[in-house]
């Protein structure tokens, strides 16, 4: 019995940790970080070689940058960020060395079920939102909203501590669910598609309940990508229809009455964050140092840059920011290559889910949450594993004109 339990734990530990990240976030995140550190130690101890992948390149650059920031600023507490990145690196290496199919399918469905779980928590949120020990363990306590009164808060938090983190995980679940819908539509399995359509409606309502404007717009983009993968001709019609009804979209957008005020606040934070980066241009100031530096210069309690690109540059300097842009371009190349060469196994899942971080990162910096960052690292690792054998050359681009018919079929 003990041996069976050990075998089961060893075989499904990663899946269990991902599951815990949705229902008991502190415990799930902590165990995942321990697993990452252990696996990195084992890889180092056994002298295992590493293939240079985009994700590995980015994490190593962030690791070096965090060390540089710690030395330059003379603050040893910044080395905690270095340790965190090492744990991320261990998780990344563990996934890229294992098979994709079993663990990726589990990751997809756990994320989908996690989104439904978030939605089911909403009727009880008034009780779960209070800052008690149990609620912090469950991830339902509200964090990061300043002076907002808890009793009057009605945005969906789920078990991610904040609606902006919750909406990112919901969008990931929605993207995976829509990829399953595409698979069943192509198989003409309309019964399963109908069931998944009902669950899709749950995700749509949950995303609207988060009150995230960026999440709402990201959801529209994901649906456009879904339609593009299913019926390309309908996509162009829908884009035209949306363009002609922008006012209606703004009316549907949650919290649209504060849109201009929020845009002005974001603009000010972005400007200040850019000025901070100029003061710490090479290595940045790590996620731990940003809030302190922002308060020092601008006398405001702002935890992060509220933009993915600015966040990478301010927290990890030019080293981390440029590495992020390089990885972004490489992955854009990979997506285009896979699309035009018809290597489409799992492509729908990645094509719909990968843009989530970029879309939510326009007006926020969701990687500030370790819970969201770990899900991103895991997704990135699966993607790099999936595309590991792609030839990185550009000669195929010359043949795009003869393949361009694929945009219309």
N, C-alpha and C positions, 0 to 999 in steps of 0.2 A: 504493500500500500504506500509506504514512504517513497520507494523507488518510483512508483507510478506517478505520485504527486510531483516528485523532483523532475521527472521527464516531461510531464505536462507543463510545469512552471518554466523549464528551460526552453521548451518549444514555443510557448505562447506568451512569454514574458513581455515582449514588446507590445503585442496587442493588448494585453491586460493593462499596461502602463498608459497606453493611449486612451483606453476606456476610462481609466481613473482620472485622466486629465479633464474629462468632461463632467464627471460626477463628484469627484473630490480633488479639485485642481492642485492644491498644495502637495498632497500626497503623491499624485500621479507625476507632477513635474519633478518633485524631489527624487523619486525612484528612477525616473528617466535620466536625470542628470547623473545619478550614481551609476546607472548602467553605462552611460556614455563614458564616464571617467574610467570605469573598470575595463571597458572594451578598448579604450585608447591605451591604457596601461598594458593590456595583453598584447596589443599590436606592437607597442614599443618593446616589450619584453621579448617577444618572439622574433623581432627584427623583420617584421612583415613590410614589404615594399608597398608604396602607394602610387597609383596612377594619377597624374595631374588632371583633375577635372575642374570645370568652372566653379562648382560649389566648394571644392577643396581650396582652390586658389583664393576665393573670396574670404573663406573662414581664416586662412593663414594670414591674409593681409589684415583682417580685423584683429587677429591675435597680436601681430607685430605692432599694429597701431596702438592697441591698448597698453602694451608694454611701454612704447615710446611716450604715450601721454602720462603714464604713471611716473616715469623718470623725469620728464620735462616739468611736470607740475609738482613733483616731489611729494605726491600723496600716495602712500602705499595701499590705501583702501581701494584704489582703482584696480589693483591686481585681482580683486574679486571679479571684475569684468573679464579679466584674462582667464581666470579659472572657469567662468561660465562659458566662454567661447571654447575652451578645451573640452568641456562636457558636450557642447553642441557638436564639436568635431568628432568626438567619439561616437555619438549617435549617427552622424552622417556616414562615418566609415563602416559602422556595423550594418547599416541598411544597404550601402552600395556593394557590400561583399556578400549579401544574401540574395536569394532569388526575389524577383519582383512580384510574380503573380499572386502568390498566397498572401503575403503581407500587405501588398497594395490593395487587394480586394477587401481585406479586413479593415485597413485604414479608411477606405471609402465608406464602407457601411457603418463603421463606428462613428464617423463624422456625420453621416446622415441621421443615425439614431440619436446622436448627441444634439443635433439641431431640433429634433422632435422633443427631446427631453427639455431643452431650453424653453420651448413653447409651453410645455405642460407645467412648468414652474410658474408661469405668469399669473394664474389665478391666485396663487399663494404668496405672491411677491411682497405684499404689504407686511406679511409676517417674517418672510425670509430675508428682507432687506436690512433689518436692524443689525447693528455692529456687535454681534455676539460671537463667542468663540466657535460655536457650532456652525454659524452662517459663514464665517471666514473659511472654515474647513470645507464647507459645501460650495464655496465660491459665489454665494448669492448676496453677500454683503456688498453695499455700494461703496466704491472707492473712486476718488479722482474727480469729484464734482464740486469741490470748493465748499461754498456756503449753502448749497441747495438743501432744502429741508427734506429729510428722508421720507417723512409721512406724506409729502405731496408729490413724491416722485413716481411717475407712471410709465417711464420708458423701460422696455424689456431688458433685463440684465442677464437672465439665464444663470449660468454658473461661471461667468467670466469676469465678475466684479464691476464691469462697466459696459454700457450699451455699445460703445464703439469697438470694444474687443469682441463682444457678443455677436455683432453684426458680421464681423469678418469670418467667424467660425460658421455662422449661418449661411453666408454666401458660399463658403467652401462646400458645405453640405448640399446646398441647392445645386451647385455646379456638378457635383458627383451624381446627384439624383437625375438631373437632366441628361447626363451622359448615359445613364441606364435607360431613360425614356427613349433616347435615340436608338439604342441597341434593340429595344423591343419594337419600336416602330418599323425598323428595317426588317425585323423578323415577322412583322404583321401580328405580333402578340398583343392584341388590343385590350384584352382583359387586364394583363399586367400593366399596360400603359395607363389604363384608366385608374387603377389603384395608385400608381405613382403620380398621376396628375392630381389626385386628391391630396397626397402628401406635399406635392409642389405648392398647392394653395396654402397649406399650413405654413410652409417656409416663407411664402410671399407675405402673409399676414404677420408672421413673426418679424420679418425684416422691417416692415412698416412700423410695427410696435416699438422697435428699438429707437425710432425717431431720428435715425441717421440719414441725413441728406445724401452724403457720399455713398452710403450703402444702398439707398434707393436708386441712385443713378447707376451704380455698379450692377445692380440687379437688372436694370433695363439693358445694359450692354451684354450681360450674360445671356439674357433671353434672345437678343439679336444674334449672338454667336450660335446659340442653339438652333435658331431658325435658319441661319446660314448653312449649318451642317446638315439640316434636314431638307429644306427647300430654298435654294438660293434665290430663285426668282421672287419668292414672297418676301425675302429680306429687304430687297431694294424698294418694294412697294411699302413695306412697313416703315422703313427709314424716311421715305418721302412723307408718309402720313404723320409720323412723329414730328418731322420738321415743320409741318404745316399746323401742328397743334401744340406748340411749345407752351403756350399759356395753360392748356389743360394739364400738361405734365407738371408744371409748376404748382397748379392747384392740388394735384394729387400728392405732391412731395410733402413728407412730414415736416412740421415746424417751418413751413415756408414763410411764415410771417416774420421770422428772424433772419431771413436769408442775407439781406444786405448788411445787417449788423454783424453777423457771423463772418461774412466775407471781409469786412473791414478789420475785425479782430485778427483773422488769419493773416491778412496782409501785413499787419503790424508785427505779428510774431515771426513771419518769414523774413521780414526786413531785419529785425533784431537778431535772428538766428544767423543770417548771412554775415552780419557785422561780427558776431561771436566767432564764426568760422575764420574770418580774416585775422582775428586775434590769436587763433590756435590752428593755423592753416594746415600744418603737416600731419599731426597725429590726432587732432581734435581734442575732446575733453571727456570722452567715454560717457555712457548713459548716466553714470553716477555724478559726474561733474557738471552736466548741462544745467540742471536746476540751480545749483549753487552759483555758477557763473552768470546765469541769466538774472538771478536775483541781485547779484553783486553789481551788474552793469545797468539793469533796468528796473530794479526794485519791484519785481513781480514774481509770483510763484508759478512759473511755467515749467512743467516737467520734461517737455520734449519739443521738437521743432514743428510738430503737426504737419509734417510733410516727409515722405519717405526719402527722397533724394537729399533734401536739406538735412534730415536726420542722420543719414550716413556720413555726410561731409562734416557736420558739426561734431558728431560723437566720435568719428573715426578719421577725421581729417581728409586731406587730399588722397592719402594712401588708400583708405577704405572707400572713399567716394568714387575715385577713378576705377578702382577694382570692381565696384558695383556696376558702373556703367559698362565696363568691358564685358562682364558676365551677362548683363542685360542684352547687349548686342549679340553675343554668342548664342544665347538662348533664342533670340529672335530669328537668327539664322537657322537654328535647329528646327523651329516650328515651321518656317517656310520650306525648308528642305523636306521635312516629313510630309507636308501637305502636297507638294508637287511631285514627289516620288511615290506617292500612294502607299507609304509605309504607315498604315493607319491603325494598327492594333494599339488600343489604349489611347489613341490620339485625342478622341473626344473628351475623355476624362481630363487630360492635361490641358487641352486647348481651352476648356471652359473654366478650369480651376486656377491655372497659372496667372491669368490676369487679375485675379481677386486682390492680391497684395498690391499690385500697381494701382488698381482703381481706387481701393480704399486708402492707399498711401498718398493720393493727391492732396487730400485735406486733413489727413491724420497720420500718425506714426504708430501703427498698431503693433509693430515689432517691439515696442516698449514693454509689452506684456510677455514674460517668459512662456506662458501658456500658448499664446499665439505664435511666438517665435519658434517654439519647438515644433508646432504643426507645420510651419513654413519650412524648417530645416528638413523634416521628414519628407514633405512633398518634393522639395528640391533634390533630396537624395534619391528618391524614386525616379524622378525625371532624369537625373544624370545617369543612373543605372540603366534606364530604358534607352537612352540615346548614346550610350557609351561607345557603340560600334559605328556611329555615323562618321563618314569621312568628312573631315573639316577642310573643304576646298570650295572655291567659288566658281569653277568653270561651268557648273550646271546652270548658273544664272543666265548664261547666254542662250539657254534653251527655253527660258520662260515663255517667250512669245508663242511657241508651238503648244505650250501647256495651258495657255491662258483660258482656253475653253472651259477649264474646270471651274472657273468662277461662275459660270452660267449654267452648269449642269446639276 
